[in-house]
């Protein structure tokens, strides 16, 4: 058994809450720009005072509408400024915010609203309102649905109760009060509602700043939030920015996120590994299309070598000189596409991979990989600027303890661990034992207390020969290839390991044009010799990370893709493995036939 413990840096007053932050910031710096909100093709600044006034007015309107102390209010929307406004207004009204993915099905929406006991819901569009109306007959406690696009929040802000009533609600809550109920993605079974307190967010944010001050406290620190705010990772960064007084923007335009980076110019970003893979692959594709593919490949190898040399403590002169040349020719252009100001990025949700980690640090954007779950208010561990160890997810944050049990399972204790699962004491008792939350993930701690994730307990495959195989390392490496959208490694109780692969239809046209296959359709690509050869090279590269017994011997390219829309991915982009195994049983059996 291994332990890694990080003591608290900040221990705030028990009466503090998230509801105190907007007015505190306004009192500290009344004219500081707290947010930049979308305004046409540009951005409109919102000061701390304006934000605090809007929060107070909306909280006042919610109280006037009948939202009581401790009541739940849902939010269903894309990532936008009004989500953050609603979050802090709900907290200021002494209520509990319940996020819902805007892509959720009527059945999922009904379950979350019913289980949380929501008395109201803030939605973005008429379509979202329609989903709720379709199940509203089963929700007698749901009294209100407010639509952002219809101006309902403006009406609430215009007709509220006295300011003293809002102040009284703030005084009635503290760090131990439940702030939000976030429902797990539900890869198997019905989603469980994680009850997270004000201190889970506030205390963790205060202590995270102690380790990431270089990122969030630098002059003009800013970030553009584009991950779904229904996800705990984005929600924590939302709070972290308000606590650290860093400027924040919102975007849901993932198809042109680089365009938003260019206009917003964030100094740090947060993303899942797939975003970094896309940035790398797009840059490589463009260079190849311009006849500069070999230059890009050499620049990428140089960036990786430069980063690896930093870990060894010295960069040879020749490598430094070559790096400086490529910085002007290649790296600076990539940084410009990311807004030109980004120095750090925080990655979570899935393993990043050492190659991407070294590449981005080598071009001047250090990715701080972290690890956590909904139940741990997102981060439990994260790499810190002063000592980045690529390939790990860093040491525990202050106030957090990590333990690796005898069977390799990662256990977590500390200020970030959930209060419990909503209306589910049995699940709470099973997950939290003697204060330790059992994550279901497996990993190891190095001599410095840095955590490395090696797999997920329930996803371990055992071949017919008795070899235990963690699929994540193979899947993560395969997904790094520009042709690959999703992949799932199979082989439980089978004679060897294999993989199901889906093609990235967004990247396919550019790749095909660069390989003399212009006009190649996804259907044709599935059986094209050049495509299959490229995928085999990707498989061979992935296999370098494992032993021969763990390596992928065969793969099959499936029709279509694994997406959230067709039900094979959760909203947080996790594979629903049980469904894939069920629906693609014929293709899997054919591999072994």
C-alpha positions as CSV (number, residue, x, y, z in Angstrom):
1,X,0.0,0.0,0.0
2,X,1.3,3.4,-1.0
3,X,0.2,6.8,0.3
4,X,0.8,10.4,-0.8
5,X,-0.5,13.2,1.4
6,X,-0.5,16.9,0.8
7,X,-1.5,19.1,3.8
8,X,-3.9,22.1,3.5
9,X,-2.5,25.5,2.6
10,X,-5.7,27.5,3.1
11,X,-8.4,26.8,5.7
12,X,-11.2,29.3,5.3
13,X,-13.9,30.3,7.8
14,X,-16.8,27.7,8.1
15,X,-19.3,30.4,7.1
16,X,-17.7,31.2,3.8
17,X,-19.5,30.0,0.6
18,X,-19.4,30.3,-3.1
19,X,-22.2,32.9,-2.8
20,X,-19.8,35.3,-1.2
21,X,-17.4,35.5,-4.1
22,X,-19.1,37.9,-6.6
23,X,-19.6,40.7,-4.0
24,X,-16.1,40.1,-2.5
25,X,-14.5,40.5,-5.9
26,X,-16.5,43.6,-6.6
27,X,-15.4,45.1,-3.3
28,X,-11.7,44.2,-4.0
29,X,-11.6,45.6,-7.6
30,X,-14.9,47.2,-8.7
31,X,-13.8,47.9,-12.3
32,X,-11.8,44.8,-13.0
33,X,-13.0,42.8,-16.0
34,X,-14.3,39.5,-14.6
35,X,-15.9,38.1,-17.8
36,X,-15.8,38.7,-21.6
37,X,-19.1,37.5,-23.0
38,X,-19.9,36.7,-26.6
39,X,-21.2,39.8,-28.5
40,X,-21.7,39.2,-32.2
41,X,-18.3,38.3,-33.6
42,X,-16.5,39.9,-30.7
43,X,-16.5,40.0,-26.9
44,X,-18.2,42.3,-24.4
45,X,-16.5,43.0,-21.1
46,X,-18.4,42.5,-17.8
47,X,-16.8,44.0,-14.6
48,X,-16.8,42.5,-11.2
49,X,-19.4,45.0,-10.0
50,X,-21.7,44.3,-13.0
51,X,-21.5,40.6,-12.4
52,X,-22.2,41.0,-8.6
53,X,-25.2,43.2,-9.4
54,X,-26.6,40.8,-11.9
55,X,-26.1,37.8,-9.5
56,X,-27.9,39.7,-6.7
57,X,-30.8,40.6,-9.0
58,X,-31.2,37.1,-10.4
59,X,-31.0,35.6,-6.9
60,X,-33.7,38.1,-5.8
61,X,-35.9,37.0,-8.7
62,X,-35.5,33.3,-7.9
63,X,-36.5,33.9,-4.3
64,X,-39.5,35.9,-5.4
65,X,-40.5,33.1,-7.7
66,X,-40.6,30.7,-4.7
67,X,-37.2,29.1,-4.7
68,X,-36.6,28.2,-1.1
69,X,-33.5,27.6,1.0
70,X,-32.0,24.2,-0.1
71,X,-34.2,23.8,-3.1
72,X,-32.8,22.4,-6.3
73,X,-32.7,24.4,-9.6
74,X,-31.5,22.7,-12.8
75,X,-29.5,24.3,-15.6
76,X,-29.6,22.9,-19.1
77,X,-27.6,24.8,-21.6
78,X,-24.5,25.0,-23.8
79,X,-21.5,26.7,-22.2
80,X,-22.3,30.4,-22.1
81,X,-22.0,33.4,-19.7
82,X,-25.6,33.0,-18.5
83,X,-24.8,29.5,-17.1
84,X,-22.2,31.0,-14.7
85,X,-24.6,33.8,-13.9
86,X,-27.3,31.3,-13.0
87,X,-24.9,29.2,-11.0
88,X,-23.9,32.0,-8.7
89,X,-27.4,33.3,-8.5
90,X,-28.8,29.9,-7.4
91,X,-26.0,29.7,-4.8
92,X,-26.8,33.3,-3.6
93,X,-30.4,32.3,-3.2
94,X,-29.3,29.5,-0.9
95,X,-30.4,26.9,-3.4
96,X,-28.6,23.9,-5.1
97,X,-27.6,24.0,-8.8
98,X,-28.2,20.8,-10.8
99,X,-26.4,20.7,-14.2
100,X,-27.9,18.8,-17.1
101,X,-26.1,18.1,-20.4
102,X,-28.0,20.0,-23.1
103,X,-27.8,16.8,-25.3
104,X,-29.6,14.6,-22.6
105,X,-32.5,12.5,-23.6
106,X,-36.0,13.1,-22.1
107,X,-35.6,10.0,-20.0
108,X,-32.3,11.2,-18.5
109,X,-33.7,14.7,-17.9
110,X,-36.8,13.3,-16.2
111,X,-34.6,11.1,-13.9
112,X,-32.3,14.0,-12.9
113,X,-35.2,16.4,-12.2
114,X,-37.1,13.8,-10.3
115,X,-34.1,12.5,-8.2
116,X,-32.9,16.0,-7.4
117,X,-36.4,17.3,-6.6
118,X,-35.8,20.4,-8.8
119,X,-38.4,23.1,-8.3
120,X,-37.2,25.1,-11.3
121,X,-35.0,24.8,-14.4
122,X,-33.0,27.3,-16.4
123,X,-32.8,26.2,-20.0
124,X,-31.2,27.8,-23.0
125,X,-33.6,27.2,-25.9
126,X,-37.1,26.3,-26.8
127,X,-35.9,22.8,-27.7
128,X,-34.6,22.3,-24.2
129,X,-37.8,23.6,-22.8
130,X,-39.7,21.1,-25.0
131,X,-37.7,18.2,-23.7
132,X,-38.7,19.2,-20.1
133,X,-42.3,19.8,-21.1
134,X,-42.5,16.3,-22.6
135,X,-41.9,14.8,-19.2
136,X,-43.3,17.5,-17.0
137,X,-46.4,15.5,-16.2
138,X,-44.2,13.2,-14.1
139,X,-42.6,16.1,-12.2
140,X,-45.3,17.6,-9.9
141,X,-42.6,19.5,-7.9
142,X,-41.3,21.3,-11.0
143,X,-42.9,24.8,-10.8
144,X,-40.9,26.8,-13.3
145,X,-39.0,26.6,-16.5
146,X,-37.0,29.7,-17.4
147,X,-35.7,30.1,-21.0
148,X,-32.5,32.1,-21.5
149,X,-33.2,32.9,-25.2
150,X,-36.7,34.1,-24.3
151,X,-35.4,36.7,-21.9
152,X,-36.8,35.0,-18.8
153,X,-33.6,35.7,-16.8
154,X,-34.0,39.4,-17.5
155,X,-37.6,39.3,-16.2
156,X,-36.5,37.5,-13.1
157,X,-33.8,40.2,-12.4
158,X,-36.4,42.9,-12.9
159,X,-38.8,41.7,-10.3
160,X,-37.3,40.4,-7.1
161,X,-37.4,40.7,-3.3
162,X,-35.5,43.1,-1.1
163,X,-31.7,42.9,-1.0
164,X,-32.0,42.0,2.7
165,X,-33.7,38.7,1.7
166,X,-30.7,37.7,-0.5
167,X,-28.3,38.7,2.2
168,X,-30.2,36.5,4.7
169,X,-30.0,33.5,2.3
170,X,-26.2,33.9,2.0
171,X,-25.9,34.0,5.8
172,X,-27.8,30.8,6.0
173,X,-25.3,28.7,4.1
174,X,-21.7,27.8,4.6
175,X,-18.9,25.5,3.5
176,X,-20.7,22.4,4.5
177,X,-23.9,23.3,2.6
178,X,-24.6,21.3,-0.6
179,X,-23.8,23.5,-3.6
180,X,-24.6,21.2,-6.5
181,X,-25.7,17.7,-7.4
182,X,-23.8,16.5,-10.5
183,X,-25.1,13.3,-12.1
184,X,-22.5,10.8,-13.3
185,X,-22.4,10.0,-17.0
186,X,-23.8,6.6,-16.5
187,X,-21.7,4.2,-18.6
188,X,-23.6,1.4,-16.8
189,X,-26.9,1.7,-15.0
190,X,-28.7,4.8,-13.9
191,X,-26.7,8.0,-13.2
192,X,-25.9,8.7,-9.5
193,X,-26.2,12.2,-8.2
194,X,-23.0,13.4,-6.5
195,X,-23.7,15.9,-3.7
196,X,-20.8,18.3,-3.6
197,X,-20.6,21.1,-1.0
198,X,-19.5,24.7,-1.2
199,X,-16.2,23.7,0.4
200,X,-15.6,20.9,-2.1
201,X,-15.4,23.7,-4.7
202,X,-14.3,26.7,-2.6
203,X,-11.8,24.9,-0.4
204,X,-10.3,23.0,-3.3
205,X,-10.0,26.1,-5.5
206,X,-8.3,28.1,-2.7
207,X,-5.8,25.4,-2.2
208,X,-5.3,24.7,-5.9
209,X,-4.3,28.3,-6.4
210,X,-1.5,27.7,-3.9
211,X,0.1,25.2,-6.4
212,X,-1.0,26.8,-9.7
213,X,-0.5,30.4,-8.9
214,X,1.9,30.8,-11.8
215,X,-1.0,29.9,-14.1
216,X,-4.0,31.6,-12.6
217,X,-2.5,34.6,-10.7
218,X,-0.3,36.0,-13.4
219,X,-1.0,39.5,-14.7
220,X,-4.1,39.5,-17.0
221,X,-4.7,35.8,-16.5
222,X,-7.6,34.6,-18.6
223,X,-9.2,31.4,-19.9
224,X,-11.8,30.5,-22.5
225,X,-14.1,27.9,-21.2
226,X,-15.4,25.6,-23.9
227,X,-16.0,22.3,-22.3
228,X,-19.6,21.6,-21.2
229,X,-20.4,23.3,-17.9
230,X,-22.5,20.3,-17.0
231,X,-19.1,18.5,-16.5
232,X,-17.4,18.8,-13.1
233,X,-14.1,19.7,-14.7
234,X,-15.4,22.8,-16.4
235,X,-17.4,23.7,-13.3
236,X,-14.4,23.6,-11.1
237,X,-12.4,25.8,-13.4
238,X,-15.4,28.2,-13.4
239,X,-15.1,28.5,-9.7
240,X,-11.3,28.6,-9.7
241,X,-11.3,31.6,-12.1
242,X,-13.7,33.5,-9.8
243,X,-11.7,32.7,-6.7
244,X,-8.4,33.6,-8.4
245,X,-10.0,36.7,-10.1
246,X,-8.9,35.6,-13.5
247,X,-10.9,36.8,-16.6
248,X,-13.1,34.1,-18.1
249,X,-14.9,33.7,-21.4
250,X,-17.4,31.1,-22.6
251,X,-17.6,29.3,-26.0
252,X,-19.6,26.4,-27.4
253,X,-18.3,26.8,-30.9
254,X,-16.1,23.7,-30.9
255,X,-15.9,23.5,-34.7
256,X,-14.0,26.8,-34.7
257,X,-12.5,26.9,-31.2
258,X,-9.1,28.0,-32.7
259,X,-10.9,31.1,-34.1
260,X,-12.3,31.9,-30.6
261,X,-8.8,31.4,-29.2
262,X,-7.4,33.9,-31.7
263,X,-10.0,36.6,-30.7
264,X,-10.1,36.0,-27.0
265,X,-6.4,35.3,-26.4
266,X,-6.5,33.2,-23.3
267,X,-3.3,32.8,-21.2
268,X,-4.3,29.3,-20.1
269,X,-6.9,26.8,-21.3
270,X,-8.4,23.5,-20.1
271,X,-9.3,20.7,-22.4
272,X,-9.5,16.9,-22.8
273,X,-6.7,15.1,-24.7
274,X,-8.8,14.8,-27.9
275,X,-8.6,18.6,-28.3
276,X,-4.8,18.6,-28.2
277,X,-4.7,15.6,-30.6
278,X,-6.9,17.7,-33.0
279,X,-4.6,20.7,-32.8
280,X,-1.5,18.6,-33.5
281,X,-3.1,16.6,-36.3
282,X,-4.6,19.8,-38.0
283,X,-1.2,21.5,-37.9
284,X,0.5,18.4,-39.4
285,X,-2.2,18.1,-42.1
286,X,-1.9,21.7,-43.1
287,X,1.9,21.5,-43.3
288,X,1.6,18.4,-45.5
289,X,-0.9,20.1,-47.7
290,X,1.5,23.1,-48.1
291,X,4.4,20.7,-49.1
292,X,6.1,21.2,-45.7
293,X,5.2,17.8,-44.1
294,X,8.8,16.7,-43.6
295,X,9.7,20.1,-42.0
296,X,6.8,19.7,-39.6
297,X,7.8,16.1,-38.7
298,X,11.3,17.2,-38.0
299,X,10.0,20.2,-36.0
300,X,7.7,17.8,-34.0
301,X,10.6,15.5,-33.3
302,X,12.8,18.4,-32.2
303,X,10.1,19.7,-29.8
304,X,9.8,16.3,-28.2
305,X,13.5,15.9,-27.9
306,X,13.8,19.4,-26.4
307,X,11.2,18.7,-23.8
308,X,12.8,15.3,-22.9
309,X,16.1,17.1,-22.5
310,X,14.5,19.5,-20.1
311,X,13.7,16.5,-17.9
312,X,17.3,15.5,-17.9
313,X,18.4,19.0,-16.8
314,X,20.3,20.2,-19.8
315,X,19.5,20.9,-23.5
316,X,22.5,20.3,-25.8
317,X,23.6,23.4,-27.8
318,X,22.8,21.9,-31.2
319,X,19.3,20.9,-30.1
320,X,18.8,24.5,-28.6
321,X,19.8,26.0,-31.9
322,X,17.5,23.7,-34.0
323,X,14.7,24.4,-31.6
324,X,15.1,28.2,-32.0
325,X,14.9,27.8,-35.8
326,X,11.7,25.7,-35.6
327,X,10.3,28.1,-33.1
328,X,10.2,30.8,-35.8
329,X,9.1,28.5,-38.6
330,X,6.6,26.2,-36.9
331,X,6.0,26.6,-33.1
332,X,5.1,30.3,-33.1
333,X,2.5,29.7,-35.7
334,X,0.8,27.0,-33.6
335,X,0.9,29.2,-30.6
336,X,-0.7,32.0,-32.7
337,X,-3.5,29.7,-33.6
338,X,-4.1,29.2,-29.9
339,X,-4.3,32.9,-29.4
340,X,-0.7,33.8,-29.0
341,X,-0.8,34.1,-25.2
342,X,-1.3,30.5,-24.0
343,X,1.6,29.4,-21.7
344,X,-0.2,26.6,-19.9
345,X,-3.0,24.2,-20.5
346,X,-4.7,21.8,-18.0
347,X,-5.7,18.4,-19.4
348,X,-8.1,15.9,-17.8
349,X,-10.8,13.4,-18.5
350,X,-8.5,10.8,-20.1
351,X,-4.7,10.1,-20.3
352,X,-2.8,12.6,-22.5
353,X,0.1,10.4,-23.6
354,X,3.7,11.3,-23.2
355,X,4.3,12.2,-26.9
356,X,1.7,14.9,-26.9
357,X,2.8,16.2,-23.5
358,X,6.4,16.5,-24.7
359,X,5.4,18.1,-28.0
360,X,3.3,20.9,-26.5
361,X,5.9,21.7,-23.8
362,X,8.5,21.7,-26.6
363,X,6.6,24.3,-28.5
364,X,6.1,26.5,-25.4
365,X,2.7,25.4,-24.1
366,X,3.1,23.3,-21.0
367,X,0.2,20.9,-20.4
368,X,-0.5,20.2,-16.7
369,X,-2.1,16.8,-16.8
370,X,-4.4,16.1,-13.9
371,X,-6.7,13.4,-12.6
372,X,-10.0,13.3,-10.8
373,X,-13.7,12.2,-10.9
374,X,-17.1,13.8,-10.4
375,X,-17.0,12.4,-6.9
376,X,-13.8,14.3,-6.2
377,X,-14.9,17.7,-7.6
378,X,-12.7,17.1,-10.6
379,X,-9.0,17.4,-9.6
380,X,-7.4,15.2,-6.9
381,X,-4.0,15.4,-8.4
382,X,-2.3,17.7,-11.0
383,X,1.2,18.4,-12.3
384,X,2.5,21.7,-11.0
385,X,4.5,24.3,-13.1
386,X,7.5,24.0,-10.8
387,X,7.9,20.3,-11.4
388,X,6.1,18.7,-14.3
389,X,6.5,15.0,-14.7
390,X,5.1,14.1,-18.2
391,X,3.4,10.7,-18.1
392,X,2.0,11.3,-14.6
393,X,-1.0,13.2,-13.3
394,X,1.1,14.9,-10.6
395,X,1.0,14.9,-6.8
396,X,-2.2,15.3,-4.8
397,X,-3.5,18.8,-4.4
398,X,-3.2,20.5,-0.9
399,X,-5.9,19.0,1.4
400,X,-6.0,15.7,-0.6
401,X,-4.5,12.3,0.2
402,X,-3.9,9.5,-2.3
403,X,-3.6,5.9,-1.6
404,X,-2.8,2.9,-3.9
405,X,-4.3,-0.2,-2.3
406,X,-2.8,-3.7,-2.4
407,X,-4.8,-4.5,-5.6
408,X,-3.7,-1.3,-7.3
409,X,-6.9,0.6,-6.8
410,X,-6.6,4.4,-6.3
411,X,-8.3,5.7,-3.1
412,X,-8.8,9.4,-2.4
413,X,-9.5,11.3,0.9
414,X,-9.8,15.0,1.5
415,X,-11.6,18.3,1.0
416,X,-12.7,17.4,-2.5
417,X,-14.5,14.1,-1.8
418,X,-18.3,14.2,-2.2
419,X,-20.7,14.3,0.7
420,X,-22.6,11.3,-0.7
421,X,-24.8,10.1,-3.5
422,X,-28.3,11.7,-3.7
423,X,-31.0,9.3,-2.2
424,X,-28.6,6.4,-2.4
425,X,-27.0,5.6,1.0
426,X,-26.0,2.1,-0.1
427,X,-23.9,3.4,-3.0
428,X,-22.4,6.0,-0.7
429,X,-21.4,3.3,1.9
430,X,-19.9,1.1,-0.8
431,X,-17.9,3.9,-2.4
432,X,-16.6,5.7,0.7
433,X,-15.0,3.4,3.3
434,X,-13.3,4.9,6.4
435,X,-13.3,8.3,4.6
436,X,-11.5,6.9,1.5
437,X,-13.3,7.1,-1.8
438,X,-12.7,4.1,-4.0
439,X,-12.2,5.3,-7.5
440,X,-12.2,2.1,-9.5
441,X,-9.1,3.2,-11.3
442,X,-5.7,1.6,-10.9
443,X,-2.4,3.2,-10.7
444,X,0.9,3.6,-8.9
445,X,2.8,6.3,-7.0
446,X,6.5,7.2,-7.7
447,X,9.1,8.1,-5.1
448,X,7.9,11.8,-5.2
449,X,4.3,10.9,-4.6
450,X,3.3,11.6,-8.3
451,X,0.5,9.4,-9.5
452,X,0.4,7.4,-12.7
453,X,-2.8,6.0,-14.0
454,X,-2.5,2.5,-15.5
455,X,-6.1,1.6,-16.2
456,X,-9.6,1.1,-14.9
457,X,-10.3,-1.8,-12.6
458,X,-13.6,-2.9,-14.2
459,X,-12.1,-2.5,-17.7
460,X,-9.2,-4.9,-17.2
461,X,-9.2,-7.6,-19.8
462,X,-8.0,-11.2,-19.0
463,X,-7.0,-13.1,-22.1
464,X,-7.6,-16.9,-22.4
465,X,-3.9,-17.3,-21.5
466,X,-4.5,-15.5,-18.2
467,X,-2.7,-12.2,-19.2
468,X,-4.2,-9.1,-17.5
469,X,-4.4,-6.2,-20.1
470,X,-5.4,-2.5,-19.3
471,X,-6.8,-1.2,-22.6
472,X,-6.4,2.5,-21.9
473,X,-2.7,2.8,-22.9
474,X,-3.4,1.1,-26.3
475,X,-6.6,3.1,-27.0
476,X,-5.0,6.4,-26.1
477,X,-2.1,5.8,-28.5
478,X,-4.3,4.7,-31.3
479,X,-6.6,7.7,-31.0
480,X,-3.6,10.0,-31.5
481,X,-3.5,9.0,-35.2
482,X,-5.3,11.5,-37.4
483,X,-7.4,8.8,-39.1
484,X,-8.8,7.4,-35.8
485,X,-11.8,8.8,-34.1
486,X,-12.6,6.2,-31.5
487,X,-11.2,2.8,-30.6
488,X,-12.0,0.0,-28.2
489,X,-9.6,-2.8,-27.3
490,X,-11.3,-6.2,-26.9
491,X,-10.0,-9.7,-25.9
492,X,-11.5,-10.7,-22.6
493,X,-11.3,-14.5,-22.4
494,X,-10.0,-14.5,-26.0
495,X,-6.8,-15.9,-27.3
496,X,-5.3,-12.5,-28.2
497,X,-6.0,-8.8,-28.0
498,X,-7.8,-7.0,-30.9
499,X,-9.3,-3.5,-31.5
500,X,-12.4,-2.0,-33.0
501,X,-11.6,1.2,-34.8
502,X,-13.8,4.1,-36.2
503,X,-12.6,6.6,-38.7
504,X,-12.4,10.4,-38.1
505,X,-14.5,11.7,-40.9
506,X,-13.5,15.3,-40.2
507,X,-9.8,14.5,-40.7
508,X,-10.2,11.9,-43.5
509,X,-10.5,14.4,-46.5
510,X,-7.3,16.2,-45.6
511,X,-5.4,13.0,-45.0
512,X,-6.7,11.5,-48.2
513,X,-5.7,14.5,-50.3
514,X,-2.2,14.4,-48.8
515,X,-1.9,10.7,-49.8
516,X,-3.1,10.9,-53.4
517,X,-6.6,9.7,-52.4
518,X,-8.7,12.9,-52.9
519,X,-12.4,12.2,-52.9
520,X,-12.1,9.0,-50.8
521,X,-15.4,8.4,-49.0
522,X,-15.5,6.9,-45.4
523,X,-17.1,3.8,-46.8
524,X,-14.2,3.4,-49.3
525,X,-11.7,4.2,-46.7
526,X,-12.7,1.2,-44.5
527,X,-11.2,-1.2,-47.0
528,X,-8.6,1.0,-48.8
529,X,-5.1,-0.5,-48.7
530,X,-3.3,2.7,-47.9
531,X,-5.8,3.5,-45.1
532,X,-5.4,0.0,-43.6
533,X,-1.6,0.2,-43.9
534,X,-1.6,3.6,-42.1
535,X,-3.8,2.1,-39.4
536,X,-1.5,-0.9,-39.1
537,X,1.4,1.5,-38.5
538,X,-0.6,3.2,-35.8
539,X,-1.3,-0.2,-34.2
540,X,2.4,-1.1,-34.4
541,X,3.3,2.2,-32.7
542,X,0.7,1.6,-29.9
543,X,2.0,-1.9,-29.4
544,X,5.5,-0.5,-28.5
545,X,4.0,0.5,-25.1
546,X,3.1,-3.0,-24.1
547,X,4.4,-6.5,-24.0
548,X,3.8,-9.0,-26.9
549,X,1.1,-10.8,-24.9
550,X,-0.7,-7.4,-24.5
551,X,-0.3,-6.2,-28.1
552,X,-3.1,-5.8,-30.6
553,X,-2.9,-8.6,-33.2
554,X,-5.9,-7.7,-35.3
555,X,-8.2,-4.8,-35.8
556,X,-11.4,-4.1,-37.7
557,X,-12.7,-0.7,-39.0
558,X,-16.3,-0.3,-38.2
559,X,-19.0,1.6,-40.2
560,X,-19.9,4.9,-38.6
561,X,-18.5,6.2,-35.3
562,X,-19.0,6.0,-31.6
563,X,-20.8,9.2,-30.7
564,X,-22.9,10.7,-28.0
565,X,-25.8,11.0,-30.4
566,X,-25.9,7.2,-31.2
567,X,-25.5,6.4,-27.5
568,X,-22.0,4.8,-27.5
569,X,-20.3,7.8,-25.8
570,X,-21.4,9.5,-22.6
571,X,-21.6,13.3,-22.6
572,X,-18.1,13.3,-21.1
573,X,-16.9,11.2,-24.1
574,X,-16.4,7.9,-22.2
575,X,-17.1,4.7,-24.1
576,X,-20.1,2.7,-23.1
577,X,-18.2,-0.5,-23.4
578,X,-21.1,-2.8,-22.5
579,X,-23.2,-1.4,-25.3
580,X,-20.3,-1.7,-27.9
581,X,-19.7,-5.3,-26.8
582,X,-23.4,-6.1,-27.2
583,X,-24.0,-4.3,-30.5
584,X,-20.8,-5.3,-32.2
585,X,-20.6,-8.9,-31.0
586,X,-20.8,-10.2,-34.6
587,X,-17.8,-8.1,-35.7
588,X,-15.8,-9.1,-32.6
589,X,-16.5,-12.8,-33.0
590,X,-15.5,-12.5,-36.7
591,X,-12.0,-11.3,-35.6
592,X,-11.5,-14.6,-33.6
593,X,-13.4,-16.8,-36.1
